[in-house]
Amino acid sequence: MVSAPARRDVVRFMVSRGLSERRALRVIRMSASALRYQPAPDRNETLRERIVAMAHRHRRYGAGMIYLKLRQAGEPVNHKRVERLYAEARLQVKRRKRKKVPMSERKPLGRPGAAN
């Protein structure tokens, strides 16, 4: 499947060569609304920048702690939005590895001398 921006370019090329827009859309099997679609501006840009800055300043903060700190600062944010933007920026905190405790000396199990 070809992406919509590439298909838009094909339709515009066909129209420039004299084909009608409706015919070009039918050949490409694309809707007129998809051709004229204008994406909405990104509303999350400032929030994304604040999340990234906070994550770099406080290395051990996860998405939940960043959400709480934003709420404490008076930012009216949704926790699901913070989690989504946090994941999109690939800011997941690395899990700390367990400290390996040295094992004691191994001994074979003793055989029972009697029942019970």
Distance bins in CASP14 RR format, pairs under 12 A and 6 or more apart:
PFRMAT RR
TARGET T0000
AUTHOR 0000-0000-0000
RMODE 2
METHOD distances of the structure
MODEL  1
1 7 0 0 0 0 1 0 0 0 0 0 0
1 28 0 0 0 0 0 1 0 0 0 0 0
1 29 0 0 0 0 0 1 0 0 0 0 0
1 30 0 0 0 0 0 1 0 0 0 0 0
2 8 0 0 0 0 0 1 0 0 0 0 0
2 9 0 0 0 0 1 0 0 0 0 0 0
2 10 1 0 0 1 0 0 0 0 0 0 0
2 11 0 0 0 0 0 1 0 0 0 0 0
2 28 0 0 0 0 1 0 0 0 0 0 0
2 29 0 0 0 0 0 1 0 0 0 0 0
2 30 0 0 0 0 1 0 0 0 0 0 0
3 9 0 0 0 0 1 0 0 0 0 0 0
3 10 0 0 0 0 0 1 0 0 0 0 0
3 30 0 0 0 0 0 1 0 0 0 0 0
3 34 0 0 0 0 0 1 0 0 0 0 0
4 10 0 0 0 0 0 1 0 0 0 0 0
4 11 0 0 0 0 0 1 0 0 0 0 0
4 28 0 0 0 0 0 1 0 0 0 0 0
4 29 0 0 0 0 0 1 0 0 0 0 0
4 30 1 0 0 1 0 0 0 0 0 0 0
4 31 0 0 0 0 1 0 0 0 0 0 0
4 33 0 0 0 0 0 1 0 0 0 0 0
4 34 1 0 1 0 0 0 0 0 0 0 0
4 35 0 0 0 0 1 0 0 0 0 0 0
4 36 0 0 0 0 0 1 0 0 0 0 0
4 37 1 0 0 1 0 0 0 0 0 0 0
4 39 0 0 0 0 0 1 0 0 0 0 0
5 11 0 0 0 0 0 1 0 0 0 0 0
5 12 0 0 0 0 0 1 0 0 0 0 0
5 30 0 0 0 0 0 1 0 0 0 0 0
5 34 0 0 0 0 0 1 0 0 0 0 0
5 35 0 0 0 0 0 1 0 0 0 0 0
5 37 0 0 0 0 1 0 0 0 0 0 0
5 39 0 0 0 0 0 1 0 0 0 0 0
6 12 0 0 0 0 0 1 0 0 0 0 0
6 13 0 0 0 0 0 1 0 0 0 0 0
6 28 0 0 0 0 1 0 0 0 0 0 0
6 30 0 0 0 0 0 1 0 0 0 0 0
7 13 0 0 0 0 0 1 0 0 0 0 0
7 14 0 0 0 0 0 1 0 0 0 0 0
7 24 0 0 0 0 1 0 0 0 0 0 0
7 25 0 0 0 0 1 0 0 0 0 0 0
7 27 0 0 0 0 0 1 0 0 0 0 0
7 28 1 0 1 0 0 0 0 0 0 0 0
7 29 0 0 0 0 1 0 0 0 0 0 0
7 30 1 0 1 0 0 0 0 0 0 0 0
7 31 0 0 0 0 0 1 0 0 0 0 0
7 34 1 0 0 1 0 0 0 0 0 0 0
7 35 0 0 0 0 1 0 0 0 0 0 0
7 37 0 0 0 0 0 1 0 0 0 0 0
8 14 0 0 0 0 0 1 0 0 0 0 0
8 15 0 0 0 0 0 1 0 0 0 0 0
8 21 0 0 0 0 0 1 0 0 0 0 0
8 24 0 0 0 0 0 1 0 0 0 0 0
8 25 0 0 0 0 0 1 0 0 0 0 0
8 28 0 0 0 0 1 0 0 0 0 0 0
8 30 1 0 0 1 0 0 0 0 0 0 0
8 31 0 0 0 0 0 1 0 0 0 0 0
8 32 0 0 0 0 0 1 0 0 0 0 0
8 33 0 0 0 0 0 1 0 0 0 0 0
8 34 1 0 0 1 0 0 0 0 0 0 0
8 35 1 0 1 0 0 0 0 0 0 0 0
8 36 0 0 0 0 1 0 0 0 0 0 0
8 37 0 0 0 0 1 0 0 0 0 0 0
8 38 0 0 0 0 0 1 0 0 0 0 0
9 15 0 0 0 0 0 1 0 0 0 0 0
9 16 0 0 0 0 0 1 0 0 0 0 0
9 24 0 0 0 0 0 1 0 0 0 0 0
9 28 0 0 0 0 0 1 0 0 0 0 0
9 30 0 0 0 0 0 1 0 0 0 0 0
9 35 0 0 0 0 0 1 0 0 0 0 0
10 16 0 0 0 0 0 1 0 0 0 0 0
10 17 0 0 0 0 0 1 0 0 0 0 0
10 19 0 0 0 0 0 1 0 0 0 0 0
10 24 1 0 0 1 0 0 0 0 0 0 0
10 25 0 0 0 0 0 1 0 0 0 0 0
10 27 0 0 0 0 1 0 0 0 0 0 0
10 28 1 0 1 0 0 0 0 0 0 0 0
10 29 0 0 0 0 0 1 0 0 0 0 0
10 30 0 0 0 0 1 0 0 0 0 0 0
10 35 0 0 0 0 0 1 0 0 0 0 0
11 17 0 0 0 0 0 1 0 0 0 0 0
11 18 0 0 0 0 0 1 0 0 0 0 0
11 19 0 0 0 0 1 0 0 0 0 0 0
11 20 0 0 0 0 0 1 0 0 0 0 0
11 21 1 0 0 1 0 0 0 0 0 0 0
11 22 0 0 0 0 0 1 0 0 0 0 0
11 23 0 0 0 0 1 0 0 0 0 0 0
11 24 1 0 1 0 0 0 0 0 0 0 0
11 25 1 0 0 1 0 0 0 0 0 0 0
11 26 0 0 0 0 0 1 0 0 0 0 0
11 27 0 0 0 0 1 0 0 0 0 0 0
11 28 1 0 1 0 0 0 0 0 0 0 0
11 29 0 0 0 0 0 1 0 0 0 0 0
11 30 1 0 0 1 0 0 0 0 0 0 0
11 31 0 0 0 0 0 1 0 0 0 0 0
11 32 0 0 0 0 1 0 0 0 0 0 0
11 34 0 0 0 0 1 0 0 0 0 0 0
11 35 1 0 1 0 0 0 0 0 0 0 0
11 36 0 0 0 0 0 1 0 0 0 0 0
12 18 0 0 0 0 0 1 0 0 0 0 0
12 19 0 0 0 0 0 1 0 0 0 0 0
12 21 0 0 0 0 1 0 0 0 0 0 0
12 24 0 0 0 0 1 0 0 0 0 0 0
12 25 0 0 0 0 0 1 0 0 0 0 0
12 28 0 0 0 0 0 1 0 0 0 0 0
12 30 0 0 0 0 0 1 0 0 0 0 0
12 35 0 0 0 0 1 0 0 0 0 0 0
12 36 0 0 0 0 0 1 0 0 0 0 0
13 19 0 0 0 0 1 0 0 0 0 0 0
13 21 0 0 0 0 0 1 0 0 0 0 0
13 24 0 0 0 0 1 0 0 0 0 0 0
13 27 0 0 0 0 0 1 0 0 0 0 0
13 28 0 0 0 0 0 1 0 0 0 0 0
14 20 0 0 0 0 1 0 0 0 0 0 0
14 21 0 0 0 0 1 0 0 0 0 0 0
14 22 0 0 0 0 0 1 0 0 0 0 0
14 23 1 0 0 1 0 0 0 0 0 0 0
14 24 1 1 0 0 0 0 0 0 0 0 0
14 25 0 0 0 0 1 0 0 0 0 0 0
14 26 0 0 0 0 0 1 0 0 0 0 0
14 27 1 0 0 1 0 0 0 0 0 0 0
14 28 1 0 0 1 0 0 0 0 0 0 0
14 30 0 0 0 0 0 1 0 0 0 0 0
14 35 0 0 0 0 0 1 0 0 0 0 0
15 21 1 0 1 0 0 0 0 0 0 0 0
15 22 0 0 0 0 1 0 0 0 0 0 0
15 23 0 0 0 0 1 0 0 0 0 0 0
15 24 1 0 1 0 0 0 0 0 0 0 0
15 25 0 0 0 0 1 0 0 0 0 0 0
15 27 0 0 0 0 0 1 0 0 0 0 0
15 28 0 0 0 0 0 1 0 0 0 0 0
15 35 0 0 0 0 1 0 0 0 0 0 0
16 24 0 0 0 0 1 0 0 0 0 0 0
17 23 0 0 0 0 0 1 0 0 0 0 0
17 24 0 0 0 0 1 0 0 0 0 0 0
17 27 0 0 0 0 0 1 0 0 0 0 0
18 24 0 0 0 0 1 0 0 0 0 0 0
19 25 0 0 0 0 1 0 0 0 0 0 0
19 26 0 0 0 0 0 1 0 0 0 0 0
19 27 1 0 0 1 0 0 0 0 0 0 0
19 28 0 0 0 0 0 1 0 0 0 0 0
20 26 0 0 0 0 1 0 0 0 0 0 0
20 27 0 0 0 0 0 1 0 0 0 0 0
20 32 0 0 0 0 0 1 0 0 0 0 0
21 27 0 0 0 0 0 1 0 0 0 0 0
21 28 0 0 0 0 0 1 0 0 0 0 0
21 30 0 0 0 0 0 1 0 0 0 0 0
21 31 0 0 0 0 0 1 0 0 0 0 0
21 32 1 0 0 1 0 0 0 0 0 0 0
21 35 1 0 0 1 0 0 0 0 0 0 0
21 36 0 0 0 0 0 1 0 0 0 0 0
22 28 0 0 0 0 0 1 0 0 0 0 0
22 30 0 0 0 0 0 1 0 0 0 0 0
22 31 0 0 0 0 0 1 0 0 0 0 0
22 32 1 0 0 1 0 0 0 0 0 0 0
22 35 0 0 0 0 0 1 0 0 0 0 0
23 30 0 0 0 0 0 1 0 0 0 0 0
23 32 0 0 0 0 0 1 0 0 0 0 0
24 30 0 0 0 0 1 0 0 0 0 0 0
24 32 0 0 0 0 0 1 0 0 0 0 0
24 35 0 0 0 0 1 0 0 0 0 0 0
25 31 1 0 0 1 0 0 0 0 0 0 0
25 32 1 0 1 0 0 0 0 0 0 0 0
25 33 0 0 0 0 0 1 0 0 0 0 0
25 34 0 0 0 0 1 0 0 0 0 0 0
25 35 1 0 0 1 0 0 0 0 0 0 0
25 36 0 0 0 0 0 1 0 0 0 0 0
26 32 0 0 0 0 0 1 0 0 0 0 0
26 35 0 0 0 0 0 1 0 0 0 0 0
28 34 0 0 0 0 1 0 0 0 0 0 0
28 35 0 0 0 0 1 0 0 0 0 0 0
29 35 0 0 0 0 0 1 0 0 0 0 0
30 36 0 0 0 0 0 1 0 0 0 0 0
30 37 0 0 0 0 0 1 0 0 0 0 0
31 37 0 0 0 0 1 0 0 0 0 0 0
42 48 0 0 0 0 1 0 0 0 0 0 0
42 49 0 0 0 0 0 1 0 0 0 0 0
42 85 0 0 0 0 0 1 0 0 0 0 0
42 88 0 0 0 0 0 1 0 0 0 0 0
43 77 0 0 0 0 0 1 0 0 0 0 0
43 81 0 0 0 0 1 0 0 0 0 0 0
43 85 0 0 0 0 0 1 0 0 0 0 0
44 50 0 0 0 0 0 1 0 0 0 0 0
44 51 0 0 0 0 1 0 0 0 0 0 0
44 52 0 0 0 0 0 1 0 0 0 0 0
44 77 0 0 0 0 1 0 0 0 0 0 0
44 78 0 0 0 0 0 1 0 0 0 0 0
44 81 1 0 0 1 0 0 0 0 0 0 0
44 82 0 0 0 0 1 0 0 0 0 0 0
44 84 0 0 0 0 1 0 0 0 0 0 0
44 85 1 0 1 0 0 0 0 0 0 0 0
44 86 0 0 0 0 0 1 0 0 0 0 0
44 88 0 0 0 0 1 0 0 0 0 0 0
44 89 0 0 0 0 0 1 0 0 0 0 0
45 51 0 0 0 0 0 1 0 0 0 0 0
45 52 0 0 0 0 0 1 0 0 0 0 0
45 85 0 0 0 0 0 1 0 0 0 0 0
46 52 0 0 0 0 0 1 0 0 0 0 0
46 53 0 0 0 0 0 1 0 0 0 0 0
46 70 0 0 0 0 0 1 0 0 0 0 0
46 75 0 0 0 0 1 0 0 0 0 0 0
46 77 0 0 0 0 0 1 0 0 0 0 0
46 85 0 0 0 0 0 1 0 0 0 0 0
47 53 0 0 0 0 0 1 0 0 0 0 0
47 54 0 0 0 0 0 1 0 0 0 0 0
47 66 0 0 0 0 0 1 0 0 0 0 0
47 67 0 0 0 0 0 1 0 0 0 0 0
47 70 1 0 0 1 0 0 0 0 0 0 0
47 73 0 0 0 0 0 1 0 0 0 0 0
47 75 1 0 0 1 0 0 0 0 0 0 0
47 76 0 0 0 0 0 1 0 0 0 0 0
47 77 1 0 0 1 0 0 0 0 0 0 0
47 78 0 0 0 0 0 1 0 0 0 0 0
47 81 1 0 0 1 0 0 0 0 0 0 0
47 82 1 0 0 1 0 0 0 0 0 0 0
47 84 0 0 0 0 0 1 0 0 0 0 0
47 85 1 0 0 1 0 0 0 0 0 0 0
47 86 0 0 0 0 0 1 0 0 0 0 0
47 88 0 0 0 0 0 1 0 0 0 0 0
47 89 0 0 0 0 0 1 0 0 0 0 0
48 54 0 0 0 0 0 1 0 0 0 0 0
48 55 0 0 0 0 0 1 0 0 0 0 0
48 66 0 0 0 0 0 1 0 0 0 0 0
48 70 0 0 0 0 0 1 0 0 0 0 0
48 77 0 0 0 0 0 1 0 0 0 0 0
48 81 0 0 0 0 1 0 0 0 0 0 0
48 82 0 0 0 0 1 0 0 0 0 0 0
48 84 0 0 0 0 0 1 0 0 0 0 0
48 85 1 0 1 0 0 0 0 0 0 0 0
48 86 0 0 0 0 1 0 0 0 0 0 0
48 87 0 0 0 0 0 1 0 0 0 0 0
48 88 1 0 0 1 0 0 0 0 0 0 0
48 89 1 0 0 1 0 0 0 0 0 0 0
48 91 0 0 0 0 0 1 0 0 0 0 0
49 55 0 0 0 0 0 1 0 0 0 0 0
49 56 0 0 0 0 0 1 0 0 0 0 0
49 85 0 0 0 0 1 0 0 0 0 0 0
49 89 0 0 0 0 1 0 0 0 0 0 0
50 56 0 0 0 0 0 1 0 0 0 0 0
50 57 0 0 0 0 0 1 0 0 0 0 0
50 66 0 0 0 0 1 0 0 0 0 0 0
50 67 0 0 0 0 0 1 0 0 0 0 0
50 69 0 0 0 0 1 0 0 0 0 0 0
50 70 1 0 0 1 0 0 0 0 0 0 0
50 73 0 0 0 0 1 0 0 0 0 0 0
50 74 0 0 0 0 0 1 0 0 0 0 0
50 75 1 0 0 1 0 0 0 0 0 0 0
50 77 0 0 0 0 1 0 0 0 0 0 0
50 81 0 0 0 0 0 1 0 0 0 0 0
50 82 0 0 0 0 1 0 0 0 0 0 0
50 85 0 0 0 0 1 0 0 0 0 0 0
50 86 0 0 0 0 0 1 0 0 0 0 0
50 89 0 0 0 0 0 1 0 0 0 0 0
51 57 0 0 0 0 0 1 0 0 0 0 0
51 58 0 0 0 0 0 1 0 0 0 0 0
51 61 0 0 0 0 1 0 0 0 0 0 0
51 62 0 0 0 0 1 0 0 0 0 0 0
51 63 0 0 0 0 1 0 0 0 0 0 0
51 64 0 0 0 0 0 1 0 0 0 0 0
51 65 0 0 0 0 0 1 0 0 0 0 0
51 66 1 0 1 0 0 0 0 0 0 0 0
51 67 0 0 0 0 1 0 0 0 0 0 0
51 69 0 0 0 0 1 0 0 0 0 0 0
51 70 1 0 0 1 0 0 0 0 0 0 0
51 73 0 0 0 0 0 1 0 0 0 0 0
51 75 0 0 0 0 0 1 0 0 0 0 0
51 77 0 0 0 0 1 0 0 0 0 0 0
51 81 0 0 0 0 1 0 0 0 0 0 0
51 82 1 0 0 1 0 0 0 0 0 0 0
51 83 0 0 0 0 1 0 0 0 0 0 0
51 84 0 0 0 0 0 1 0 0 0 0 0
51 85 1 0 1 0 0 0 0 0 0 0 0
51 86 1 0 1 0 0 0 0 0 0 0 0
51 87 0 0 0 0 0 1 0 0 0 0 0
51 88 0 0 0 0 1 0 0 0 0 0 0
51 89 1 0 0 1 0 0 0 0 0 0 0
51 90 0 0 0 0 0 1 0 0 0 0 0
51 91 1 0 0 1 0 0 0 0 0 0 0
52 58 0 0 0 0 0 1 0 0 0 0 0
52 61 0 0 0 0 0 1 0 0 0 0 0
52 66 0 0 0 0 1 0 0 0 0 0 0
52 82 0 0 0 0 0 1 0 0 0 0 0
52 85 0 0 0 0 1 0 0 0 0 0 0
52 86 0 0 0 0 1 0 0 0 0 0 0
52 88 0 0 0 0 0 1 0 0 0 0 0
52 89 1 0 1 0 0 0 0 0 0 0 0
52 90 0 0 0 0 0 1 0 0 0 0 0
52 91 1 0 0 1 0 0 0 0 0 0 0
53 61 0 0 0 0 0 1 0 0 0 0 0
53 66 0 0 0 0 0 1 0 0 0 0 0
53 69 0 0 0 0 0 1 0 0 0 0 0
53 70 0 0 0 0 0 1 0 0 0 0 0
53 89 0 0 0 0 0 1 0 0 0 0 0
53 91 0 0 0 0 0 1 0 0 0 0 0
54 60 0 0 0 0 0 1 0 0 0 0 0
54 61 1 0 0 1 0 0 0 0 0 0 0
54 62 0 0 0 0 1 0 0 0 0 0 0
54 63 0 0 0 0 0 1 0 0 0 0 0
54 64 0 0 0 0 0 1 0 0 0 0 0
54 65 0 0 0 0 1 0 0 0 0 0 0
54 66 1 0 1 0 0 0 0 0 0 0 0
54 67 0 0 0 0 0 1 0 0 0 0 0
54 68 0 0 0 0 0 1 0 0 0 0 0
54 69 1 0 0 1 0 0 0 0 0 0 0
54 70 1 0 0 1 0 0 0 0 0 0 0
54 72 0 0 0 0 0 1 0 0 0 0 0
54 73 0 0 0 0 1 0 0 0 0 0 0
54 75 0 0 0 0 0 1 0 0 0 0 0
54 77 0 0 0 0 0 1 0 0 0 0 0
54 82 0 0 0 0 0 1 0 0 0 0 0
54 85 0 0 0 0 0 1 0 0 0 0 0
54 86 0 0 0 0 1 0 0 0 0 0 0
54 89 0 0 0 0 0 1 0 0 0 0 0
54 91 0 0 0 0 1 0 0 0 0 0 0
55 61 1 0 0 1 0 0 0 0 0 0 0
55 62 1 0 0 1 0 0 0 0 0 0 0
55 63 0 0 0 0 1 0 0 0 0 0 0
55 64 0 0 0 0 0 1 0 0 0 0 0
55 65 0 0 0 0 1 0 0 0 0 0 0
55 66 1 0 0 1 0 0 0 0 0 0 0
55 67 0 0 0 0 0 1 0 0 0 0 0
55 69 0 0 0 0 0 1 0 0 0 0 0
55 70 0 0 0 0 0 1 0 0 0 0 0
55 82 0 0 0 0 0 1 0 0 0 0 0
55 85 0 0 0 0 0 1 0 0 0 0 0
55 86 1 0 0 1 0 0 0 0 0 0 0
55 87 0 0 0 0 0 1 0 0 0 0 0
55 89 1 0 0 1 0 0 0 0 0 0 0
55 90 0 0 0 0 0 1 0 0 0 0 0
55 91 1 0 1 0 0 0 0 0 0 0 0
55 92 0 0 0 0 1 0 0 0 0 0 0
55 93 0 0 0 0 1 0 0 0 0 0 0
56 66 0 0 0 0 0 1 0 0 0 0 0
56 89 0 0 0 0 0 1 0 0 0 0 0
56 91 0 0 0 0 1 0 0 0 0 0 0
57 65 0 0 0 0 0 1 0 0 0 0 0
57 66 0 0 0 0 0 1 0 0 0 0 0
57 69 0 0 0 0 0 1 0 0 0 0 0
57 91 0 0 0 0 0 1 0 0 0 0 0
58 64 0 0 0 0 0 1 0 0 0 0 0
58 65 1 0 0 1 0 0 0 0 0 0 0
58 66 1 0 0 1 0 0 0 0 0 0 0
58 68 0 0 0 0 0 1 0 0 0 0 0
58 69 1 0 0 1 0 0 0 0 0 0 0
58 91 0 0 0 0 0 1 0 0 0 0 0
58 93 0 0 0 0 0 1 0 0 0 0 0
59 65 0 0 0 0 0 1 0 0 0 0 0
59 66 0 0 0 0 0 1 0 0 0 0 0
59 91 0 0 0 0 1 0 0 0 0 0 0
59 92 0 0 0 0 0 1 0 0 0 0 0
59 93 1 0 0 1 0 0 0 0 0 0 0
59 94 0 0 0 0 1 0 0 0 0 0 0
59 96 0 0 0 0 0 1 0 0 0 0 0
60 66 0 0 0 0 0 1 0 0 0 0 0
60 91 0 0 0 0 0 1 0 0 0 0 0
60 93 1 0 0 1 0 0 0 0 0 0 0
60 94 0 0 0 0 1 0 0 0 0 0 0
60 95 0 0 0 0 0 1 0 0 0 0 0
60 96 0 0 0 0 1 0 0 0 0 0 0
61 67 0 0 0 0 1 0 0 0 0 0 0
61 68 0 0 0 0 1 0 0 0 0 0 0
61 69 1 0 0 1 0 0 0 0 0 0 0
61 70 0 0 0 0 0 1 0 0 0 0 0
61 82 0 0 0 0 0 1 0 0 0 0 0
61 86 0 0 0 0 1 0 0 0 0 0 0
61 91 0 0 0 0 1 0 0 0 0 0 0
61 92 0 0 0 0 0 1 0 0 0 0 0
61 93 1 0 0 1 0 0 0 0 0 0 0
62 68 0 0 0 0 1 0 0 0 0 0 0
62 69 0 0 0 0 0 1 0 0 0 0 0
62 70 0 0 0 0 0 1 0 0 0 0 0
62 79 0 0 0 0 0 1 0 0 0 0 0
62 82 0 0 0 0 1 0 0 0 0 0 0
62 83 0 0 0 0 1 0 0 0 0 0 0
62 86 1 0 0 1 0 0 0 0 0 0 0
62 87 0 0 0 0 0 1 0 0 0 0 0
62 89 0 0 0 0 0 1 0 0 0 0 0
62 91 1 0 0 1 0 0 0 0 0 0 0
62 92 1 0 0 1 0 0 0 0 0 0 0
62 93 1 0 1 0 0 0 0 0 0 0 0
62 94 0 0 0 0 0 1 0 0 0 0 0
62 95 0 0 0 0 0 1 0 0 0 0 0
63 69 0 0 0 0 0 1 0 0 0 0 0
63 70 0 0 0 0 0 1 0 0 0 0 0
63 77 0 0 0 0 0 1 0 0 0 0 0
63 78 0 0 0 0 0 1 0 0 0 0 0
63 79 1 0 0 1 0 0 0 0 0 0 0
63 80 0 0 0 0 1 0 0 0 0 0 0
63 81 0 0 0 0 0 1 0 0 0 0 0
63 82 1 0 1 0 0 0 0 0 0 0 0
63 83 1 0 1 0 0 0 0 0 0 0 0
63 84 0 0 0 0 1 0 0 0 0 0 0
63 85 0 0 0 0 1 0 0 0 0 0 0
63 86 1 0 1 0 0 0 0 0 0 0 0
63 87 1 0 0 1 0 0 0 0 0 0 0
63 88 0 0 0 0 0 1 0 0 0 0 0
63 89 0 0 0 0 0 1 0 0 0 0 0
63 90 0 0 0 0 0 1 0 0 0 0 0
63 91 1 0 0 1 0 0 0 0 0 0 0
63 92 0 0 0 0 1 0 0 0 0 0 0
63 93 0 0 0 0 1 0 0 0 0 0 0
64 70 0 0 0 0 1 0 0 0 0 0 0
64 71 0 0 0 0 1 0 0 0 0 0 0
64 77 0 0 0 0 0 1 0 0 0 0 0
64 79 1 0 0 1 0 0 0 0 0 0 0
64 80 0 0 0 0 0 1 0 0 0 0 0
64 81 0 0 0 0 0 1 0 0 0 0 0
64 82 1 0 0 1 0 0 0 0 0 0 0
64 83 1 0 0 1 0 0 0 0 0 0 0
64 86 0 0 0 0 1 0 0 0 0 0 0
64 87 0 0 0 0 0 1 0 0 0 0 0
64 91 0 0 0 0 0 1 0 0 0 0 0
64 92 0 0 0 0 0 1 0 0 0 0 0
64 93 0 0 0 0 0 1 0 0 0 0 0
65 71 0 0 0 0 0 1 0 0 0 0 0
65 72 0 0 0 0 0 1 0 0 0 0 0
65 79 0 0 0 0 0 1 0 0 0 0 0
65 82 0 0 0 0 0 1 0 0 0 0 0
65 83 0 0 0 0 0 1 0 0 0 0 0
65 86 0 0 0 0 0 1 0 0 0 0 0
65 91 0 0 0 0 0 1 0 0 0 0 0
65 93 0 0 0 0 1 0 0 0 0 0 0
66 72 0 0 0 0 0 1 0 0 0 0 0
66 73 0 0 0 0 0 1 0 0 0 0 0
66 75 0 0 0 0 0 1 0 0 0 0 0
66 77 0 0 0 0 1 0 0 0 0 0 0
66 79 0 0 0 0 1 0 0 0 0 0 0
66 81 0 0 0 0 0 1 0 0 0 0 0
66 82 1 0 0 1 0 0 0 0 0 0 0
66 83 0 0 0 0 1 0 0 0 0 0 0
66 85 0 0 0 0 1 0 0 0 0 0 0
66 86 1 0 0 1 0 0 0 0 0 0 0
66 87 0 0 0 0 0 1 0 0 0 0 0
66 89 0 0 0 0 0 1 0 0 0 0 0
66 91 0 0 0 0 1 0 0 0 0 0 0
66 92 0 0 0 0 0 1 0 0 0 0 0
66 93 0 0 0 0 0 1 0 0 0 0 0
67 73 0 0 0 0 0 1 0 0 0 0 0
67 74 0 0 0 0 0 1 0 0 0 0 0
67 75 0 0 0 0 1 0 0 0 0 0 0
67 76 0 0 0 0 0 1 0 0 0 0 0
67 77 1 0 0 1 0 0 0 0 0 0 0
67 78 0 0 0 0 1 0 0 0 0 0 0
67 79 1 0 1 0 0 0 0 0 0 0 0
67 80 0 0 0 0 1 0 0 0 0 0 0
67 81 0 0 0 0 1 0 0 0 0 0 0
67 82 1 0 1 0 0 0 0 0 0 0 0
67 83 1 0 0 1 0 0 0 0 0 0 0
67 84 0 0 0 0 0 1 0 0 0 0 0
67 85 0 0 0 0 0 1 0 0 0 0 0
67 86 0 0 0 0 1 0 0 0 0 0 0
68 74 0 0 0 0 0 1 0 0 0 0 0
68 75 0 0 0 0 0 1 0 0 0 0 0
68 77 0 0 0 0 0 1 0 0 0 0 0
68 79 0 0 0 0 1 0 0 0 0 0 0
68 82 0 0 0 0 1 0 0 0 0 0 0
69 75 0 0 0 0 1 0 0 0 0 0 0
69 77 0 0 0 0 0 1 0 0 0 0 0
69 82 0 0 0 0 1 0 0 0 0 0 0
70 76 0 0 0 0 1 0 0 0 0 0 0
70 77 1 0 1 0 0 0 0 0 0 0 0
70 78 0 0 0 0 0 1 0 0 0 0 0
70 79 0 0 0 0 1 0 0 0 0 0 0
70 81 0 0 0 0 0 1 0 0 0 0 0
70 82 1 0 0 1 0 0 0 0 0 0 0
70 83 0 0 0 0 0 1 0 0 0 0 0
70 85 0 0 0 0 0 1 0 0 0 0 0
70 86 0 0 0 0 0 1 0 0 0 0 0
71 77 1 0 0 1 0 0 0 0 0 0 0
71 78 0 0 0 0 0 1 0 0 0 0 0
71 79 0 0 0 0 1 0 0 0 0 0 0
71 82 0 0 0 0 1 0 0 0 0 0 0
75 81 0 0 0 0 0 1 0 0 0 0 0
75 82 0 0 0 0 1 0 0 0 0 0 0
76 82 0 0 0 0 0 1 0 0 0 0 0
77 83 0 0 0 0 0 1 0 0 0 0 0
77 84 0 0 0 0 0 1 0 0 0 0 0
77 85 0 0 0 0 1 0 0 0 0 0 0
77 86 0 0 0 0 0 1 0 0 0 0 0
78 84 0 0 0 0 1 0 0 0 0 0 0
78 85 0 0 0 0 0 1 0 0 0 0 0
79 85 0 0 0 0 0 1 0 0 0 0 0
79 86 0 0 0 0 0 1 0 0 0 0 0
80 86 0 0 0 0 0 1 0 0 0 0 0
80 87 0 0 0 0 0 1 0 0 0 0 0
81 87 0 0 0 0 0 1 0 0 0 0 0
81 88 0 0 0 0 0 1 0 0 0 0 0
82 88 0 0 0 0 0 1 0 0 0 0 0
82 89 0 0 0 0 0 1 0 0 0 0 0
82 91 0 0 0 0 0 1 0 0 0 0 0
83 89 0 0 0 0 0 1 0 0 0 0 0
83 91 0 0 0 0 0 1 0 0 0 0 0
83 92 0 0 0 0 0 1 0 0 0 0 0
84 91 0 0 0 0 0 1 0 0 0 0 0
85 91 0 0 0 0 1 0 0 0 0 0 0
86 92 1 0 0 1 0 0 0 0 0 0 0
86 93 0 0 0 0 1 0 0 0 0 0 0
87 93 0 0 0 0 0 1 0 0 0 0 0
END
